[in-house]
Amino acid sequence: MARAPCHNPSVTQSTLVFKLPASEQHALRQRLDAESFEFRRVPHAVFSARRDGVIATLYRSGKLVVQGRECGLFVERFLPDEEADVRPSGGAAEVEIPAAGLIGSDECGKGDYFGPLVVAAVRLDRQTAAAMAEGEVCDSKKLTDERALRLGAALRASVPFALRRLDPPAYNAARERTGNVNVMLAELHAEAIRELAGAGMHVLVDRFASDEALVAGRLEGLGLTIEQRPRAEANLAVAAASIIAREEFLTALGELSAEHGLDLRKGAGTPTDLAGVEFVRLHGSEALGEVAKLHFKNTGKVERRLG
């Protein structure tokens, strides 16, 4: 994959250009669809996707153009360099663990229409990290739901952790209050980290926004070294946090499904829209906010399907 340099990197708007192999194009479309990007038609393009200050357009020639103030973060998240990919089980060595300990923090549910937004933080010392490196802990996205549930329960019993969860009614209220999901995430990350924090600790957060002050500013005065990095699940502490967060999300989604008598689907694609239609038919549109993140495009899709 060949990358053209960013143009005018000193200004807010940037542009990145890639030559995307055919084998990767469908996978990229699926990743963006799962993260609630808004798609539109563009002449000579396979698709154009927009969200959170970035537009990614894939042309029929295979050229992918990424534009906007968040283009760098988009590339780091959705177009990782495969040669630079690091297995999470070997990631603990990437950050030297101070005597005071290492805290890793990650979230789950941000791209899911149904269910809560969950943030988990995990604290590791050197001995625990060394033992964990020989086990099954890895980025939760590489696990089946069953493994994530099993490993999440095991981790809860073996490492110090903190959880913060916004169920849909609280999520929708917070989204109305802040108008920005990244601000909500920053608050949750900071709360979870504070619960585990001690002076001298290193904190590693899976970066979700270009403005690192959103998290760092909420942790001032605690004597922490704070690092925010894309794909931070390559580190064991963040990988463990990602598993616990996913376990909590899956459990909550299962409880909501059982409570309302239907299978509330993960993600934000067409199966999710169909589940939304079924939910409204059973419980009415006024109850949708009990199970769903209402600002997602899926809400409008559900309404249109119902006519």
Buried (B, 14 or more C-beta within 10 A) or exposed (E): EEBEEBEEEEEEEBBBBBEBEEEBBEEBBEBBBBBBBEBEEBEEBBBBBBBBBBBBBBBEEBBBBBBBBBBBBBBBBBBEEEEEEBEBBEBBEBBEBEEBBBBBBBBBBBBBBBBBBBBBBBBBBBEBBBEBBEBEBBBBEEBEBEBBBBBBBBBBEEBBBBBBBBBBEEBBEBBEEEEBBBBBBBBBBBBBBBBBBEEEBBBBBBBBBBEBEBBBEBBEEBEBEBBBBBBBBBBBBBBBBBBBBBBBBBBBBBEBBEEBEBBBBBBBBEEBBBBBBBBBEEBEBEEBBBBBBBBBBBBEBBBEEEE
